[in-house]
Amino acid sequence: MPVHSMSIAAILNGVSSDFSYNENSDFFARFIAPDARILVVDDINTNLKVAEGLLLPYKMKVDLCKSGMEAIEAMKTTQYDLVFMDHKMPEMDGIETTQRIRAQGETEPYYKEVPIIALTANAVSGTKEMFMSMGFNDFMSKPVNTVGLNAILEKWLPKEKRLSSPAEKNKPAQQNEDQAGNRIKIEGIDSKKGILMSGGTIEHYLETLTLFSKDGQEKIKEIEACLKTGNLPLYTVHVHGLKSAAAAIGADDLSEAAKALEMAGDQNNLSFIEEQNDSFLEDLQLLLDKINNSLSVYEKNKESNTGPQNMELLKKELIRMKAALDILDAGVINDGLEKLRTIPQTKEIGTLIKNISDCILMAEYDDAIIMIESLLREVN
């Protein structure tokens, strides 16, 4: 207790699951895999950010794609050890994407052998069998949790790429008093739950909230367009995406409202959608405004804490990061990114660090080194 849909679905599908949300729970990554390459496919930026945060303790190389077509193209140039594929996406959903990938196995065995894990927010009895019949190897319920993720990685990652992890819990580091005092508090969001669900650090959660704000504004326009054109299937896909993204940041009430609209869309219940949609979009916009206001306040408080000591710490971590990039030490690179995010800094420096992080995520290491050198000159 409390009961979660993922736990119930796991039991119905014959899968052992001991996960429950607990704000005091710790997480132990039983291994690291710095040589492993993972692909995550999801049309929602928020979900991609959450996945990135949850995978950080394993020190793997993680690539992110926002569509099925992007995933197909990415797999032409990179042989991934594991692919996480969202089920419901606009234009080309996860099932069609997976079937296209498998079809290429006629000429290249890799496409038939690579493990593809379905990500779904609609897990019910028979879900696993359905996905396996469509070319998937397994499935995970969204929002993704650390226990289920660890089990999937242990099951499907090649054993030779898994290295023993230090025998200590990878729990979120204790925040200092200033960070704790600036903790995000937003009406309608359980921030403690959101932090744990998105990887365990306040800074990563803040980035996730920023992406949710962007996703939310895009979805409002897309949802309104769908209703104007009468495209109910696409409408259902968009509210489905909001359902999982809202749950990932701890906005449970909004997630439940999106779930109700998704069910109505699946059942062609247009009268319910017309009755509830306007208030849903108003609540979403109100939440987005609260998120943006809180993020603005947090950034101002963070900048006020910037001082010479923090600049020296920033300089030290940048030098360490540059050295790690020179030899492509994945463990130090991931650890360095997390430390850089926690150092109080100005908005301008924060933007530069975000750009460095994006370059590393896209494997553009030379560009990341150039940016670090430029930032070091500015810090000096």
C-alpha positions as CSV (number, residue, x, y, z in Angstrom):
1,M,0.0,0.0,0.0
2,P,-0.7,2.5,-1.5
3,V,-1.8,0.4,-4.5
4,H,-0.4,1.4,-7.9
5,S,-1.7,0.4,-11.3
6,M,1.8,-0.9,-12.3
7,S,1.9,-3.3,-9.4
8,I,-1.6,-4.6,-10.2
9,A,-0.8,-5.0,-13.9
10,A,2.4,-6.8,-13.1
11,I,0.5,-9.4,-11.0
12,L,-2.1,-9.9,-13.7
13,N,0.7,-10.4,-16.2
14,G,2.5,-12.9,-13.9
15,V,5.4,-10.6,-13.2
16,S,6.8,-10.2,-9.7
17,S,6.8,-6.5,-8.6
18,D,7.8,-5.1,-5.3
19,F,7.6,-1.5,-6.2
20,S,5.5,1.1,-4.4
21,Y,6.1,4.8,-4.2
22,N,7.7,5.9,-1.0
23,E,9.3,9.3,-0.6
24,N,11.9,7.8,1.9
25,S,12.9,4.9,-0.4
26,D,16.5,4.4,-1.5
27,F,17.7,3.0,-4.8
28,F,20.6,0.7,-5.4
29,A,21.9,0.3,-9.0
30,R,23.4,-3.2,-8.8
31,F,25.7,-2.6,-11.7
32,I,27.1,0.0,-14.1
33,A,27.5,-0.5,-17.9
34,P,29.7,2.3,-19.3
35,D,30.1,0.4,-22.6
36,A,26.4,-0.2,-23.1
37,R,24.4,2.0,-25.6
38,I,20.7,2.6,-25.0
39,L,18.0,4.2,-27.1
40,V,14.9,5.7,-25.6
41,V,12.0,6.7,-28.0
42,D,9.1,8.9,-26.8
43,D,7.3,11.9,-28.3
44,I,7.2,13.7,-25.0
45,N,10.3,15.6,-23.9
46,T,9.3,15.2,-20.2
47,N,9.3,11.4,-20.5
48,L,12.7,11.5,-22.3
49,K,14.2,13.6,-19.5
50,V,12.8,11.3,-16.8
51,A,14.3,8.3,-18.6
52,E,17.6,10.0,-18.8
53,G,17.6,10.7,-15.1
54,L,16.6,7.2,-14.1
55,L,19.4,5.7,-16.3
56,L,22.2,8.0,-15.0
57,P,23.3,5.7,-12.1
58,Y,24.1,3.0,-14.6
59,K,26.6,5.3,-16.4
60,M,25.5,4.0,-19.9
61,K,25.5,6.0,-23.1
62,V,21.9,7.0,-23.7
63,D,20.5,8.4,-27.0
64,L,17.0,10.0,-27.1
65,C,14.6,10.1,-30.1
66,K,11.2,11.9,-30.3
67,S,9.6,9.8,-33.1
68,G,9.5,6.3,-34.6
69,M,11.2,7.6,-37.8
70,E,14.0,9.2,-35.8
71,A,14.6,5.9,-34.0
72,I,14.7,3.9,-37.3
73,E,17.3,6.4,-38.7
74,A,19.4,6.3,-35.4
75,M,19.5,2.5,-35.6
76,K,21.0,2.6,-39.0
77,T,24.2,4.2,-37.7
78,T,24.3,2.8,-34.1
79,Q,24.0,-0.8,-32.8
80,Y,22.1,-0.4,-29.5
81,D,22.2,-3.0,-26.8
82,L,18.6,-2.1,-25.7
83,V,15.8,0.0,-27.0
84,F,12.9,1.5,-24.9
85,M,10.0,2.2,-27.3
86,D,6.9,4.3,-26.3
87,H,3.7,2.6,-27.4
88,K,1.5,5.5,-28.3
89,M,3.1,8.2,-30.5
90,P,1.6,10.4,-33.2
91,E,2.3,9.6,-36.9
92,M,4.1,6.3,-36.3
93,D,3.4,4.5,-33.0
94,G,5.7,2.2,-31.2
95,I,4.2,-1.0,-32.7
96,E,4.6,0.1,-36.3
97,T,8.1,1.4,-35.6
98,T,9.1,-1.9,-34.0
99,Q,7.7,-3.9,-36.9
100,R,9.6,-1.8,-39.4
101,I,12.8,-2.4,-37.4
102,R,12.2,-6.1,-37.3
103,A,11.5,-6.2,-41.0
104,Q,15.0,-5.0,-41.7
105,G,16.2,-8.2,-40.1
106,E,15.9,-10.0,-43.4
107,T,19.2,-8.5,-44.5
108,E,20.8,-7.6,-41.1
109,P,20.3,-10.0,-38.1
110,Y,20.9,-7.2,-35.6
111,Y,17.4,-5.7,-36.3
112,K,15.8,-9.0,-35.3
113,E,18.0,-9.6,-32.3
114,V,18.1,-6.2,-30.6
115,P,15.9,-6.2,-27.4
116,I,13.0,-3.7,-27.7
117,I,11.0,-2.9,-24.6
118,A,7.6,-1.4,-24.9
119,L,6.8,1.6,-22.7
120,T,3.1,1.9,-22.0
121,A,0.8,3.8,-19.6
122,N,-2.0,1.3,-20.2
123,A,-0.9,-2.0,-18.7
124,V,-3.7,-4.5,-18.3
125,S,-4.0,-8.3,-18.3
126,G,-2.5,-9.7,-21.6
127,T,-0.4,-6.6,-22.2
128,K,2.9,-8.6,-22.3
129,E,1.6,-11.2,-24.7
130,M,0.2,-8.5,-27.0
131,F,3.5,-6.7,-27.2
132,M,5.5,-9.8,-27.7
133,S,3.3,-10.9,-30.6
134,M,4.1,-7.5,-32.2
135,G,7.8,-7.9,-32.1
136,F,8.7,-6.5,-28.7
137,N,10.8,-8.5,-26.2
138,D,9.2,-7.2,-23.0
139,F,7.3,-4.2,-21.6
140,M,7.4,-1.6,-18.8
141,S,4.6,0.5,-17.3
142,K,4.8,4.3,-17.3
143,P,5.7,6.3,-15.3
144,V,8.9,4.2,-15.2
145,N,10.2,3.3,-11.7
146,T,13.7,2.3,-10.5
147,V,12.8,-1.2,-9.4
148,G,11.1,-2.2,-12.7
149,L,13.9,-0.5,-14.7
150,N,16.6,-2.3,-12.8
151,A,14.9,-5.7,-13.5
152,I,14.6,-5.0,-17.2
153,L,18.2,-3.9,-17.5
154,E,19.4,-7.0,-15.6
155,K,17.3,-9.2,-17.8
156,W,18.1,-7.8,-21.3
157,L,21.5,-6.1,-21.1
158,P,24.4,-8.3,-22.3
159,K,26.1,-9.7,-19.2
160,E,29.6,-8.9,-20.5
161,K,28.7,-5.2,-20.5
162,R,27.6,-5.2,-16.9
163,L,30.2,-4.3,-14.3
164,S,29.8,-4.5,-10.5
165,S,28.6,-1.3,-8.9
166,P,30.1,0.1,-5.7
167,A,28.3,-1.5,-2.7
168,E,26.5,1.6,-1.7
169,K,23.1,3.0,-2.3
170,N,22.7,5.5,-5.1
171,K,20.3,7.6,-3.2
172,P,19.9,11.3,-3.8
173,A,22.6,13.4,-2.2
174,Q,21.6,15.4,0.8
175,Q,20.9,18.9,-0.3
176,N,22.5,21.8,1.7
177,E,20.3,24.2,3.6
178,D,20.1,26.8,0.8
179,Q,19.0,24.2,-1.8
180,A,16.4,22.7,0.7
181,G,15.1,26.2,1.3
182,N,14.7,26.8,-2.4
183,R,12.9,23.5,-3.0
184,I,10.2,23.8,-5.6
185,K,6.7,24.0,-4.2
186,I,3.8,24.1,-6.7
187,E,0.2,23.7,-5.9
188,G,-1.1,20.6,-7.7
189,I,2.3,18.9,-7.8
190,D,3.9,16.5,-5.3
191,S,7.4,17.6,-5.8
192,K,9.0,15.0,-3.5
193,K,7.4,12.3,-5.6
194,G,8.3,14.0,-8.8
195,I,12.0,14.2,-7.8
196,L,12.1,10.5,-7.0
197,M,10.2,9.6,-10.2
198,S,12.5,11.6,-12.4
199,G,15.9,10.4,-11.1
200,G,16.3,11.6,-7.6
201,T,18.0,15.1,-7.8
202,I,16.4,18.5,-7.5
203,E,18.3,19.9,-10.4
204,H,17.3,17.1,-12.8
205,Y,13.7,17.6,-11.6
206,L,13.8,21.3,-12.4
207,E,15.0,20.5,-15.9
208,T,12.1,18.0,-16.2
209,L,9.6,20.7,-15.1
210,T,11.0,23.0,-17.7
211,L,10.4,20.4,-20.4
212,F,7.0,19.7,-19.1
213,S,6.1,23.4,-19.4
214,K,7.3,23.2,-23.1
215,D,5.4,20.0,-23.7
216,G,2.2,21.4,-22.1
217,Q,2.1,24.5,-24.3
218,E,2.6,22.3,-27.4
219,K,-0.1,19.9,-26.4
220,I,-2.6,22.6,-25.7
221,K,-2.3,23.7,-29.4
222,E,-2.3,20.2,-30.7
223,I,-5.4,19.2,-28.7
224,E,-7.3,22.2,-29.8
225,A,-6.4,21.5,-33.4
226,C,-7.5,17.9,-33.1
227,L,-11.0,18.9,-31.9
228,K,-11.4,21.5,-34.6
229,T,-10.6,18.9,-37.3
230,G,-12.5,16.1,-35.5
231,N,-9.4,13.9,-35.3
232,L,-10.3,11.9,-32.3
233,P,-7.6,9.2,-32.6
234,L,-4.8,11.8,-32.6
235,Y,-6.5,13.7,-29.8
236,T,-6.4,10.5,-27.7
237,V,-2.7,10.1,-28.4
238,H,-2.0,13.6,-27.2
239,V,-3.9,13.4,-23.9
240,H,-2.3,10.0,-23.4
241,G,1.1,11.6,-23.6
242,L,0.1,14.3,-21.1
243,K,-1.2,11.5,-18.7
244,S,2.2,9.9,-18.4
245,A,4.2,13.1,-18.4
246,A,2.0,14.6,-15.6
247,A,2.4,11.5,-13.5
248,A,6.2,11.7,-13.9
249,I,6.4,15.2,-12.4
250,G,4.0,14.3,-9.5
251,A,0.9,16.1,-11.0
252,D,-1.5,13.2,-10.2
253,D,-4.8,15.1,-10.5
254,L,-3.9,16.3,-14.0
255,S,-2.8,12.9,-14.9
256,E,-6.1,11.4,-13.8
257,A,-8.0,14.0,-15.8
258,A,-6.0,13.2,-18.9
259,K,-6.6,9.5,-18.3
260,A,-10.4,10.1,-18.3
261,L,-10.2,12.0,-21.5
262,E,-8.1,9.3,-23.1
263,M,-10.6,6.6,-22.1
264,A,-13.4,8.8,-23.6
265,G,-11.4,9.0,-26.8
266,D,-10.9,5.3,-27.0
267,Q,-14.6,4.8,-26.6
268,N,-15.5,7.6,-29.1
269,N,-17.3,9.4,-26.3
270,L,-17.2,12.8,-27.9
271,S,-19.9,14.3,-25.6
272,F,-17.7,13.7,-22.5
273,I,-14.7,15.2,-24.2
274,E,-16.6,18.3,-25.3
275,E,-17.9,18.6,-21.7
276,Q,-14.6,18.2,-20.0
277,N,-11.9,19.4,-22.4
278,D,-12.1,23.1,-21.8
279,S,-11.8,22.8,-18.1
280,F,-8.9,20.3,-18.5
281,L,-7.0,22.7,-20.8
282,E,-7.6,25.6,-18.3
283,D,-6.3,23.5,-15.4
284,L,-3.3,22.5,-17.5
285,Q,-2.5,26.2,-18.4
286,L,-2.9,27.2,-14.8
287,L,-0.4,24.5,-13.7
288,L,2.0,25.6,-16.4
289,D,1.8,29.2,-15.2
290,K,2.5,28.0,-11.6
291,I,5.5,25.9,-12.8
292,N,7.0,28.9,-14.8
293,N,6.5,31.2,-11.9
294,S,8.2,28.8,-9.4
295,L,11.0,28.1,-11.8
296,S,11.6,31.9,-12.1
297,V,11.7,32.3,-8.4
298,Y,14.0,29.4,-8.0
299,E,16.5,30.7,-10.5
300,K,16.5,34.1,-8.9
301,N,17.2,32.6,-5.5
302,K,19.9,30.4,-7.0
303,E,21.7,33.3,-8.7
304,S,21.7,35.2,-5.4
305,N,23.7,32.4,-3.9
306,T,26.4,32.6,-6.6
307,G,29.8,33.6,-5.2
308,P,33.5,33.2,-5.6
309,Q,33.5,29.8,-3.8
310,N,31.0,28.4,-6.2
311,M,32.9,29.8,-9.2
312,E,36.0,28.0,-8.0
313,L,34.0,24.8,-7.6
314,L,32.5,25.3,-11.1
315,K,36.0,25.8,-12.6
316,K,37.2,22.6,-10.9
317,E,34.3,20.5,-12.3
318,L,34.7,22.0,-15.8
319,I,38.4,21.0,-15.9
320,R,37.5,17.5,-14.6
321,M,34.8,17.2,-17.3
322,K,37.1,18.3,-20.1
323,A,39.7,15.7,-19.0
324,A,37.0,13.0,-18.9
325,L,35.8,13.9,-22.4
326,D,39.3,13.7,-23.8
327,I,39.4,10.0,-22.8
328,L,35.7,9.4,-23.0
329,D,35.3,8.2,-19.4
330,A,31.5,7.8,-19.3
331,G,31.4,7.4,-15.5
332,V,33.2,10.6,-14.8
333,I,31.2,12.4,-17.5
334,N,27.9,11.5,-16.0
335,D,29.0,12.2,-12.5
336,G,30.4,15.6,-13.6
337,L,27.1,16.6,-15.3
338,E,25.2,15.9,-12.1
339,K,27.6,18.0,-10.0
340,L,27.6,20.9,-12.5
341,R,23.8,21.0,-12.3
342,T,23.9,21.4,-8.5
343,I,26.4,24.3,-8.3
344,P,24.6,27.7,-7.8
345,Q,25.2,29.8,-11.0
346,T,23.9,32.6,-13.1
347,K,21.2,32.0,-15.7
348,E,23.7,32.6,-18.5
349,I,26.2,30.0,-17.1
350,G,23.3,27.6,-16.5
351,T,22.3,27.9,-20.2
352,L,25.9,27.2,-21.3
353,I,26.1,24.1,-19.0
354,K,22.7,22.9,-20.5
355,N,24.2,23.3,-24.0
356,I,27.3,21.3,-23.0
357,S,25.0,18.6,-21.5
358,D,23.0,18.5,-24.8
359,C,26.2,18.1,-26.9
360,I,27.4,15.2,-24.7
361,L,24.0,13.6,-24.9
362,M,24.2,13.7,-28.7
363,A,27.8,12.4,-28.6
364,E,29.1,15.7,-30.0
365,Y,32.1,15.5,-27.7
366,D,34.4,17.9,-29.6
367,D,31.8,20.6,-29.5
368,A,31.3,20.0,-25.8
369,I,35.0,20.5,-25.2
370,I,35.0,23.7,-27.2
371,M,32.1,25.0,-25.0
372,I,33.9,24.0,-21.8
373,E,37.0,25.8,-22.8
374,S,35.0,28.9,-23.6
375,L,33.1,28.7,-20.3
376,L,36.4,28.3,-18.4
377,R,37.7,31.5,-20.0
378,E,34.6,33.3,-18.8
379,V,34.8,31.9,-15.3
380,N,38.5,32.9,-15.1
